[in-house]
Amino acid sequence: MAQAGKRGGHSSRPSAGGRTSKQHTDSRTSKGGSVAAAATDALTSKLESRRGPVKVQLNTWVLASTEARLKWLVKNRQFTVTSVVDVALQELLDRYDVPAADPDGRIGEQ
């Protein structure tokens, strides 16, 4: 279950000595094929790191095989776990017609 935070979009990390965002580099090879490349290109823009809405912590358990695949994606495509999980959840919620929430995380009455 997600917990609402009150960070207000401001990071609590120190500005010096913390992690820095890596520039996205395309590490694909021709082995993936054009279909895989097209699917990857379509999601790349959604997965690019960006500052924006307030984030809340979400803790969960996943299968070991899912974690291994996620780690591979993060390492080989230079994405973050947060962005991958957020895009995957957004696509699932859209598929099931879950109403959109406002920036404060509230869903209007339907």
C-alpha positions in Angstrom: 0.0 0.0 0.0 1.4 3.4 -0.9 1.9 6.0 1.8 1.3 9.6 1.1 4.3 11.7 1.8 4.6 15.5 2.5 7.9 16.1 0.7 6.3 18.6 -1.7 8.5 17.6 -4.6 11.7 18.6 -2.8 14.4 16.0 -2.4 15.8 15.3 1.1 19.0 14.0 -0.4 22.1 16.2 -0.1 22.9 18.1 -3.3 26.6 17.0 -3.2 27.9 13.5 -2.9 24.6 11.9 -3.7 23.6 9.8 -6.7 23.7 11.7 -10.0 21.4 10.9 -12.9 23.1 9.2 -15.8 22.7 10.3 -19.3 20.7 7.7 -21.3 22.9 5.9 -23.8 21.5 3.5 -26.4 23.1 0.1 -25.8 20.8 -1.8 -28.1 22.2 -4.1 -30.7 20.7 -5.5 -33.9 19.9 -8.8 -32.1 16.7 -7.3 -30.6 15.1 -6.9 -34.1 13.0 -4.0 -35.3 9.9 -5.0 -33.4 11.7 -5.0 -30.1 13.5 -1.8 -30.9 10.1 -0.1 -31.8 8.6 -1.2 -28.5 11.6 0.0 -26.6 11.6 3.3 -28.4 7.9 3.8 -27.6 8.6 3.3 -23.8 11.9 5.2 -23.7 10.3 8.6 -23.5 8.1 7.5 -20.6 11.1 6.1 -18.8 13.4 9.1 -19.1 14.2 10.5 -15.7 12.5 13.8 -14.9 11.6 15.9 -12.0 8.0 16.4 -11.5 5.1 15.3 -9.3 5.4 14.3 -5.7 6.3 10.7 -5.2 5.2 8.3 -2.4 6.9 5.2 -1.2 5.6 1.8 -2.4 6.9 -1.4 -0.8 6.0 -4.8 -2.3 7.3 -8.3 -3.0 7.9 -9.6 -6.5 9.1 -12.9 -7.9 12.8 -13.5 -8.0 12.5 -13.8 -11.8 10.8 -10.5 -12.0 13.5 -8.8 -10.0 16.2 -10.3 -12.2 14.5 -9.0 -15.3 14.0 -5.5 -13.7 17.7 -5.4 -12.7 18.7 -6.3 -16.2 16.5 -3.6 -17.7 17.8 -1.0 -15.2 21.4 -1.9 -15.9 21.3 -2.3 -19.7 18.9 0.5 -20.5 20.1 3.0 -17.9 16.5 3.5 -16.5 15.6 3.7 -12.8 13.5 1.2 -10.9 11.1 4.0 -10.0 10.5 5.0 -13.6 10.0 1.4 -14.8 7.6 0.5 -12.0 5.6 3.7 -12.5 5.3 3.2 -16.3 4.3 -0.4 -15.8 1.6 0.4 -13.2 0.3 3.3 -15.3 -0.1 1.1 -18.3 -1.9 -1.6 -16.2 -4.2 1.0 -14.6 -5.0 2.5 -18.1 -5.8 -1.0 -19.4 -8.4 -1.5 -16.7 -9.9 2.0 -17.1 -8.9 3.1 -13.6 -9.8 6.8 -13.4 -6.8 9.3 -13.4 -5.8 11.0 -10.2 -5.0 14.6 -9.7 -1.4 15.6 -8.8 -2.2 15.3 -5.1 -3.3 11.6 -5.6 -7.0 12.1 -5.4 -9.5 10.4 -7.7 -12.6 12.5 -8.4 -16.0 10.8 -7.8 -17.3 9.0 -10.8 
